[in-house]
Structure formats: C-alpha cells, structure tokens
Amino acid sequence: LLRALRIAVVVCLYWFTSIAMVFLNKYLLDSPSLRLDAPLFVTFFQCALTAALCLGLSLGAACGPPCAGLPALRLDPKVSRSVLPLSAVFIGMVTSNNLCLKHVGVAFYNVGRSLTTVFNVLLSYLLLKQTTSLYALLACGVIIGGFWLGVDQEGAEGTLSWTGIFFGILASLCVSLNAIYTKKVLPVVDGSIWRLTFYNNINACVLFFPLMVLLGEFRTLYHFDKLGSPSFWGMMTLGGVFGFAIGYVTGLQIKFTSPLTHNVSGTAKACAQTVLAVIYFEETKSFLWWTSNLMVLGGSFAYTWVKGLEMRKVQEDPNVKSGERNDTGV
C-alpha cells in the first residue's frame, strides 16, 4: 500500500509539474497582458536558473540530506567543449519547443510536436542502423495520420500557424537527436545526468547570447515596460524552477515505476493537458480535431506498448544477440 501511495504521489507530481510548466511558459511567451516578444531570453533565463540550481544543490550536498549524494560540480573547459555538440542540439530542442508553444495553442501543442516517436524510429535507423518492427511502424503511421489531421483541423478552424508547425516538427527532431547524443556524451561526464545538465545549461547560456543579439531581443527587453516588475520576475523564476524540476520528477517517475510506465503516464498526461487547455481557454473543437488528438495519443500508447512487449521478449529469450537487444531500445 505504501509503495502504491508513493507511486501515485510521484505520478501526480510529474503531471502537475509538466502541465504547470506548459501553461506557465505559454503565459511568458504569448500572453496578451505581458506582450513580451523575447522567446530566447525566456529560454536563456530558464537555462541560467537551472545551472544555478544545479550548482547550488551541489554545494549543499556537503550539508547532508536532502542534498546528500549529489556529485560535486566544477566547470571544466575541456568537458564543456566535449558537451558542446549536445548543447547545440539541446538549444535547438528547448528553443523550438518554446517557439512552438508561442505560436500554437496549449491544446494543440501535443499534436504539434507529436512526431518525436517517428523521428526516434527514423534516426535510429539512419544513425544507429537499428530496425523497427512492423507493428511499431504501424503505430508511427497512426501518429503521422493524427498529426496531419490535426494540422488540417487547425486550418479549418482558422487557428493554424505554420510557424508553430515548423517549430513543432523541429522540436520533435531535436528531442530525438538529444536522446541519441546524450547517450554518446554521458561517458564524458562519468555517466552523471546531473553533471550533464549543468554543463548543457552553462553552454546554452553562452550560446544564447549571440543569438539574442542577432535577433534584437536585448532591444526588446530595453523597451519592455514590465522589466522592473517583481511579478514578472516571479513568474520567470517560477518557470525556471519548473523547468529544472521536470527533469528531476521525470527521473523520479522512471525510478518508482519503469520507462514503459513513464511513457504511458506521459501519454495520459498529454490527454489531460489537452482537455484542461480546451476548458481553460474556453475553446470549441470539432469532432475531427479531437479524433486527431486521439490518433496521436493512441499511436503513442500503441508504440510504447509494442516496444514494451518486444523488450520483454528480448529479456526472456537468452538466444537473442546483443545487437538484436539494442534494436528494441528505440
């Protein structure tokens, strides 16, 4: 009973953190009352705060619980350079995620960036030479169908943003690339996700500066009328804290359940987030629009279920070669 209660608490914590972060970022990126057109600055601030929190908690590790066990962090230029390729992908991922959210509604956000699974399969084949089963490919087909139906329905309702769609597709690609590069770079930081998060965000902060200069965001900030508002910085800080926390609670959910259950939970969370967004923003959606969401969510769930069955089969079959074992890990 205690274990079940812990799992329920962790799953609820993941849902709350993830959904709250999306709604909060939507406010910061596209609120009519805020009117701040500086998405890179918002992302930069969140990266800077994440790096600061990593460092702060690491320094607090010597004080014992709850920070005990965290690795010590120090900035090593050599390691930073080694992590740089991943950081470039990471910047693409977080920036395109936020730009997608800026240009599309929260309700459509999950559909807009739903092609991550498809890119996982594609890149695993192109870069890692891993094949995917027919059933998993069929699930990907359902996701693609749901994505295009969603795009069609957004267009029919007059709310389609091709800019948002572009960044949604780019975000999906970057999420897949990020997963692949993370596996390659982890040995550089001794397999520590904590250290990798720190270096990734430090590098991102440095790389964001020239981008913000090129896009004139410093000029935008200079003319921003709420720059001295405590409530604005409070919301920015809260967004950064949620951005930091989502990584922790994701790991926590995987630890207390399993990667498969985490994916199922993420799919269910996406469904709840869509419904909440429609209710909160008082939107009216067509039957086909809801169908597109169900196709994306159903395809994602089916893919997760198929991969779970394949992984279980591989683990139970002692005759499976190591290369074939890797094939199921998409």
C-alpha positions in Angstrom: 0.0 0.0 0.0 2.8 2.4 0.9 4.6 1.6 -2.4 1.3 2.3 -4.3 0.9 5.5 -2.5 4.4 6.6 -3.3 3.9 5.8 -7.0 0.6 7.8 -7.0 2.3 10.8 -5.4 5.2 10.7 -7.9 3.0 10.4 -10.9 0.8 13.2 -9.6 3.9 15.3 -9.0 5.1 14.6 -12.6 1.7 15.5 -14.1 1.4 18.7 -12.0 5.0 19.9 -12.8 4.7 19.1 -16.5 1.3 20.7 -17.1 2.0 23.7 -14.9 5.3 24.3 -16.8 3.5 24.3 -20.2 0.8 26.7 -19.1 3.4 29.0 -17.4 5.6 29.0 -20.5 2.6 29.8 -22.6 1.9 32.9 -20.4 5.5 34.0 -20.6 5.8 33.5 -24.3 2.5 34.6 -25.7 0.4 36.4 -23.0 -1.6 39.4 -24.3 -1.2 41.1 -20.9 2.6 40.5 -20.8 3.4 41.3 -24.5 7.0 40.1 -24.3 8.4 39.0 -27.7 11.6 37.6 -26.4 11.4 33.8 -26.5 15.1 33.3 -26.5 15.5 35.4 -23.4 12.8 33.4 -21.6 14.6 30.2 -22.5 18.0 31.6 -21.6 16.8 32.7 -18.2 15.4 29.2 -17.6 18.7 27.6 -18.6 20.7 30.0 -16.3 18.4 29.3 -13.4 18.7 25.5 -14.0 22.5 25.8 -14.0 22.4 27.9 -10.8 20.1 25.4 -9.1 22.4 22.5 -10.1 25.4 24.3 -8.7 23.6 25.4 -5.5 22.3 22.0 -4.7 25.7 20.5 -5.4 27.3 22.9 -3.0 24.6 21.9 -0.5 25.5 18.3 -0.9 28.1 18.6 1.9 25.4 19.6 4.3 23.7 16.2 4.2 20.1 15.5 3.4 18.3 16.3 1.2 21.2 17.2 -1.0 23.4 14.3 0.0 24.7 12.1 -2.8 24.8 14.7 -5.4 28.1 14.9 -7.3 30.4 17.9 -6.8 30.2 20.3 -9.8 33.1 22.4 -11.2 33.4 23.9 -14.6 36.0 22.1 -16.7 36.5 23.8 -20.1 37.6 20.5 -21.6 34.4 18.8 -20.6 32.4 21.8 -21.6 33.8 21.6 -25.1 33.1 17.9 -25.3 29.5 18.5 -24.4 29.1 21.4 -26.9 27.6 19.4 -29.8 24.9 18.1 -27.5 24.4 21.6 -26.1 23.7 22.8 -29.7 21.1 20.2 -30.1 19.8 21.0 -26.6 19.4 24.7 -27.5 17.5 23.6 -30.7 15.3 21.4 -28.6 14.3 23.9 -25.8 14.1 26.9 -28.2 11.9 25.1 -30.8 9.7 23.7 -28.0 9.1 27.2 -26.7 8.7 28.7 -30.1 6.2 26.0 -31.0 4.3 26.8 -27.8 4.4 30.5 -28.6 2.8 30.1 -31.9 0.2 27.3 -31.2 -2.4 26.9 -28.5 -1.7 24.7 -25.5 -4.5 22.4 -26.7 -2.7 21.7 -30.0 0.8 21.7 -28.5 1.0 18.0 -28.0 -0.1 17.3 -31.6 2.2 20.0 -32.9 5.2 18.2 -31.6 4.0 14.7 -31.7 6.5 13.4 -34.3 9.2 12.6 -31.7 8.4 8.9 -31.9 8.6 8.9 -35.7 11.9 10.7 -35.6 13.2 8.2 -33.0 12.5 5.4 -35.4 13.9 7.2 -38.4 17.1 8.4 -36.7 17.7 5.1 -35.0 17.7 3.5 -38.5 19.8 6.2 -40.2 22.3 6.8 -37.4 22.3 3.6 -35.3 21.3 1.1 -38.0 18.5 -0.2 -35.7 15.4 -1.6 -37.4 11.9 -1.3 -36.1 9.1 -3.9 -36.1 6.1 -3.7 -38.4 3.7 -3.1 -35.5 5.8 -0.3 -34.2 5.9 1.2 -37.7 2.1 1.0 -37.9 1.8 2.9 -34.6 4.0 5.6 -36.1 1.7 5.7 -39.1 -1.2 6.4 -36.8 0.7 9.2 -35.2 1.6 10.7 -38.5 -2.1 10.4 -39.6 -3.2 12.1 -36.4 -0.6 14.9 -36.9 -1.8 15.7 -40.4 -5.5 15.5 -39.4 -4.7 17.9 -36.6 -3.0 20.3 -38.9 -5.9 20.1 -41.3 -8.4 20.8 -38.5 -6.4 23.7 -37.1 -6.5 25.2 -40.6 -10.2 24.6 -40.9 -10.8 26.4 -37.6 -8.6 29.3 -38.7 -6.1 28.8 -35.9 -3.3 27.1 -37.8 0.2 28.6 -37.5 2.7 27.2 -40.0 5.4 28.8 -38.0 4.3 26.8 -34.9 4.0 23.6 -37.0 7.6 24.1 -38.3 9.0 24.6 -34.8 6.9 21.7 -33.6 8.5 19.4 -36.2 11.9 20.8 -35.4 11.3 20.3 -31.7 10.4 16.6 -32.4 13.6 16.2 -34.4 15.8 17.8 -31.7 14.2 15.7 -28.9 15.2 12.6 -30.8 18.7 13.9 -31.6 19.1 14.9 -28.0 18.4 11.4 -26.8 20.9 9.9 -29.2 23.7 12.5 -28.4 23.0 12.2 -24.7 24.0 8.5 -24.8 27.2 9.4 -26.6 28.2 12.3 -24.3 27.3 10.7 -21.0 30.7 9.0 -20.6 32.4 12.4 -20.8 30.6 13.3 -17.5 31.2 9.9 -15.9 27.6 8.9 -16.7 26.2 11.6 -14.4 22.9 13.2 -15.7 23.4 15.8 -13.0 26.8 17.0 -14.4 25.4 16.8 -18.0 22.5 19.0 -17.1 24.9 21.5 -15.5 27.3 21.6 -18.5 24.4 21.6 -21.0 22.8 24.6 -19.4 26.1 26.5 -18.9 26.9 26.0 -22.6 23.4 27.0 -23.6 23.6 30.3 -21.7 26.8 31.2 -23.5 25.4 30.2 -26.9 22.2 32.1 -26.4 23.9 35.5 -26.0 24.9 36.0 -29.7 21.5 34.6 -30.8 19.7 37.2 -28.6 21.9 39.9 -30.0 21.3 38.9 -33.6 17.5 38.7 -33.1 17.4 42.1 -31.3 16.0 40.7 -28.1 18.1 43.0 -25.9 16.4 45.9 -27.6 13.1 44.3 -27.0 13.9 43.9 -23.3 15.1 47.5 -23.0 11.7 48.7 -24.2 9.7 46.1 -22.2 7.5 48.0 -19.7 7.4 45.3 -17.1 11.1 44.7 -16.8 11.1 46.1 -13.3 8.0 44.3 -12.2 8.5 41.8 -9.3 5.6 39.8 -10.5 7.2 39.3 -14.0 10.4 38.1 -12.4 8.5 36.0 -10.1 6.8 34.2 -13.0 10.1 33.9 -14.8 11.7 32.4 -11.7 8.8 30.0 -11.3 9.1 29.0 -14.9 12.8 28.3 -14.4 12.1 26.3 -11.3 9.5 24.2 -13.1 12.0 23.7 -15.9 14.5 22.4 -13.5 12.0 20.3 -11.6 10.6 18.5 -14.6 14.0 16.7 -15.2 14.0 15.6 -11.6 10.4 14.4 -11.4 10.8 12.6 -14.7 13.7 10.7 -13.3 11.7 10.1 -10.1 8.8 8.7 -12.0 11.0 6.3 -14.0 12.7 5.2 -10.8 9.5 4.4 -9.0 7.7 2.8 -12.0 9.6 2.0 -15.2 10.4 3.7 -18.5 7.4 2.0 -20.1 5.0 3.2 -17.4 6.6 6.6 -17.6 5.8 6.8 -21.3 2.2 5.6 -20.7 1.9 8.3 -17.9 3.2 10.9 -20.3 0.6 10.0 -22.9 -2.2 10.1 -20.4 -0.8 13.4 -19.1 -0.9 14.8 -22.6 -4.5 13.9 -22.9 -5.3 15.6 -19.6 -3.3 18.7 -20.6 -5.3 19.0 -23.9 -8.6 18.7 -22.1 -7.6 21.3 -19.5 -6.4 23.7 -22.1 -9.6 23.5 -24.1 -11.6 24.1 -20.9 -9.3 26.9 -19.5 -9.1 28.8 -22.8 -12.8 28.2 -23.5 -12.2 26.7 -26.9 -14.6 24.8 -29.0 -13.2 21.9 -31.1 -14.6 19.8 -33.8 -15.0 16.0 -33.7 -12.2 15.5 -36.2 -9.9 17.8 -34.1 -10.5 15.5 -31.1 -10.0 12.5 -33.4 -6.6 13.8 -34.4 -5.6 14.0 -30.7 -6.9 10.6 -30.0 -4.9 9.2 -33.0 -1.7 10.8 -31.8 -2.2 9.6 -28.2 -3.4 6.2 -29.3 -0.5 5.8 -31.7 2.0 6.9 -29.0 0.5 4.4 -26.5 0.5 1.6 -29.0 4.1 2.3 -29.9 5.1 2.2 -26.2 3.1 -1.0 -25.7 4.6 -2.7 -28.7 8.2 -1.7 -27.7 7.5 -2.9 -24.1 6.4 -6.3 -25.4 9.5 -6.5 -27.6 11.8 -5.6 -24.8 10.2 -8.2 -22.5 10.6 -10.8 -25.3 14.2 -10.0 -25.7 14.9 -10.2 -22.0 13.2 -13.6 -21.7 14.9 -15.0 -24.8 18.5 -15.9 -23.9 19.3 -16.7 -27.5 18.8 -13.1 -28.7 22.1 -11.5 -29.7 23.3 -8.3 -28.1 22.8 -6.4 -31.4 19.2 -7.5 -31.6 18.7 -6.5 -28.0 19.7 -3.0 -28.9 17.2 -3.0 -31.7 14.3 -2.9 -29.3 15.6 0.1 -27.4 14.2 2.8 -29.7 
